[in-house]
Amino acid sequence: MRSRIEGQILDLNVDVGSRVEQGQVLAQIDDSINKATVLEAKAELAALQSEVTSLQADVNEGLTQIQQAKITLQQAQSDLVRSNQLVKEGAVTQQSAEQAQNTLDNAKQALESAQQQVANRTSARHFGRCRRRN
């Protein structure tokens, strides 16, 4: 006969060779180590769930930044078209069109940066899950 769990025997209720009945408690095992292991696993699970929540919030924040960068980029594109038209009409100087082009270039860079940050956060989240499985 074997116990299904490991632990030190605290109390032995029968002697070798004694008759026993089904369901009778034969011995009491100290399960404090198993309980501690379960508590430790629960604490680790809670920490991992908290980390996942935090990473999800980071990704959501990044997605919001991407949306804002896209809106800024669209506005910069519209401003550049308008500025180029005004230069053709002689209403503004070429410098104004160049500033609009710089604003557009900056908006493109901001969008690319926001997209890269989300990609990094997403891969960090994926890496964290894979690392913990090993």
Secondary structure, DSSP 8 states (H G I E B T S, - for coil): ---SS---EEEE-S-TT----TT---EEE--HHHHHHHHHHHHHHHHHHHHHHHHHHHHHHHHHHHHHHHHHHHHHHHHHHHHHHHHHHTSS-HHHHHHHHHHHHHHHHHHHHHHHHHHHHHHHHHHHHHHHH-
